[in-house]
Amino acid sequence: MYDPENRLTDAYEPEVGNLPNEDGGRDEENVVKTGTTTVGISTENGVIIATDRRASLGGRFVSNKQVQKVEQIHPTAAMTLVGSVGGAQSFIRSLRAEADLYEVRRDEPLSIHALATLAGNFARGGPYFAINPIVGGVDEEGSHVYSVDPAGGVLEDDYTVTGSGTMVATGTIEGQYDPEMSLSEARNLAIRAVNAAAERDTGSGNGVVLAEITDEGVEIDAFDDYESAE
């Protein structure tokens, strides 16, 4: 018989003990988050992804100044780490494993559209917490940049920005983006966008990580300051 004073008799409560918080039991104040400004720009010759390097605790304390927020997940694609660090790291590992498995089974890599769709399916149906990554890559159909929202929505665009510095970085790119810009010009624009966001967003800063993606592969570099990245 159910006894409201005795939680051990409640067959419908998933855990014995205190009720979980409304957010599923996660302590938001102690979750390490990237804060973040992440930028993806597509060009005819490839894709540039740029991010800052800061992680924060509770949105008030800088817990790490050297986070690499871009990871290669595919021979010619990369994804940003946005949101809770644990959720994003798990998401990247899972997506990379699926992409590798597909390539072994089919003897060819996933298309970037399929990779982004898979990322959206994972975000919608998986246990990953508060993620909003960018997927960028190059395949036989050209260069692609996708944003993936926490509910699994997948949108492709010429350029996209996610993270807490979105508004400032988007404004920087909006006024200077050119569909015919070179990969080098896209790189400089992405650096300027991350730098502008870091000036106003407390969740972004401490340098920049750049991923240059072409049909030959993915090259990722980290810089402590924006001047040396240009």
N, C-alpha and C positions, 0 to 999 in steps of 0.2 A: 504494500500500500504506500502511496506517495505521502510523504511527510514534509511539508514546506520548511520545517525547521531542520530537516536532515537532508543535506544535499546528496548524500550517498544513495538515497532512494529515488532520485530524479532520473528516470531513464532517458529523458529527452535533453538533458544538459550534456553537451559534448565533453566537458572537462569537469573533474571533481575539484572543488575549491571555489574560489571567488568567480563571479561572473566576468567574462571578458569585457573589455572596454568596447564602446561602439565601433571603434576602428579595427576590431578584431584582436585586441589585446596588445597592439604595438604601442610602445612608449615613444610618441613622436619627439619628445624633447631629447631623447637619447639615441635617435636614429641618425647615423652619419649620412649626410646628403651631399650631393655634388653642388647644390645651388645651381650654378652653371650658366654659361653661354656657349651654345654649340651652333656652328654654322656649316651649311652644306651648299656648295655652288657647283652647278653643272656647266661644262663648256663642251665645245666640239671635240676637244682633245683629251678630255678626262674630267675628273671630279676633284675638288678641293674640299676637305673637311677641316675645320679649325675649332678648337675649344680652349677654354682657360684651364687652369691647373688647381683650382681651389676646392677643398671639401670642407663643409661646416657641420657643426654639431648644434642642433636646435635652432639653426639659423642665426646664431649670435656669436659663435666661437669658431675660429678657423682651426680645424682639426688636422689638416694636412695641406701642404703647399706644393706638392709634387705629384698630384694624381694624373695618371695618363687616362684621359677620357675618350680615347679613340682606340679601337682594337680591330685588327684584321679578322674577318669571319669567313673569308671566301678568297679564292685566288686573286680576284680583282674586285673586292668589295670590303668595306669597313663599316663599323657602326659606332655611334657615340654612346657614352655612359652618362645617363641623365636620371636624376631622381635619387632614391635611396641606393647607397653604394652596394649593399648586399644584393638587393633585387636586380640591379643592373648587371652586376658581375655574373650572377646566376643565369640571367637572360642571355648574355653573350656566350657563356659556355654552352648552353643548351642549343642555341642557334648555330654556333660553329660546329658542334657535333653532328647536327642534322645535315648541314651543308656538306661536311666531310663524308658522311654516310651515303648521301645521294651521289656524290662524285665517285665513290668506290663502286657503288652498285651500277651506275649508268655509264661510267667511264667518261663523264663530261660534267662540268660544273653546272649548278643551278643558274637559271637566268636571274637577273637582278630583280625583275618583277616578281618571279616566284619566291625569291629570297625575302623580299619585302612583304609579300602576302603571308608567308610562313611566320615572319616576325609579328604581323598583326594578329594571326591566329593564336600565337603564343601569348601575346599581351592580353587578348580577350579571354582566353580559357585557362591560363596558367596561374600559378601562385605569386607571380612577380608583382612587387609592390611599388607603386608610384614611379613608373618609368615613362619616358617620352623621348625615345632615341631618334636619331637620324640614320638612315641606311643609304649609303652612296656607293655606286659601283659602275663598272663598265662591262658591257657584253657585246654580242654581235649586233645588237640593235642600237648601240651608242652609249652615251653617258646618262646616268640616272641619279636623281636625288629624291628620297622619300622621307616623309615624317611619319612616325608611328605614335598615335596617342595612347594614353593608358587604357582606353576602352577597346583598343584594337583597330581603330580607324587608320587607314593607310592612304596617304595623299602624295602624289608626285608633283614636283614643280621644278622650275629652273633653279630656284634657290629656296632654302628654308632655314628657319632658326627655331631652336627650342631652348628651354631653360628660363631661369629667372631674369636673365638679361635680354629677353626676346625683343622687347619694344625698342630699346636703344639700338641694338644690333640691326634689327630689321630696318629702322629708319636710315641707318648708315648705308646699308646695301641698296635700299630702294632708290636713293638719289644718284647712285653711281653705277648700278648694274647695266651691263651691255650684253645682249645675247650673243654678240660676236667677239666678246673679249677672249684673250688668250688665257692659257692655264696660269701663266705667270701673273697676269693682271688679276685673275680671280684669287690667286694666293694673296696678293697684296690687299685686295679688298676684304677678304676674310679676316686677315690680321687686323685691319683697321676697325672692322665691326666688333671683334672680340675686345680690342683695346678700348673702344668707345663704351662698350657695356661695362667693362671693369671700372671705368671712371665713375659710374653712377650706381652700379648694382653691388651690394655688399656680398652677395653670394658668388661673385666672379672675380678672378684676379690671379696674381702670381705667375704670369707668363702665359705662354700659348703652346699648344700641341697641334702640329699640322700633319695631315695625311694627304699625300698626293697619289691619286689613283688613276692609272692608265690601263690600257689593254695588256701591258707588260707586267702589272702587279701593283702592290701597295707599298709605299714608302712613308714611314712615320718618323717624325722628328719632334723633339721637345726643346723649348727655349725658355730661359729664365726671364727674358724681357722681350718686348715687341720689336725694338730696333734691330736686334740681332737676327730676328726671324725674317726680316724683309730682304 
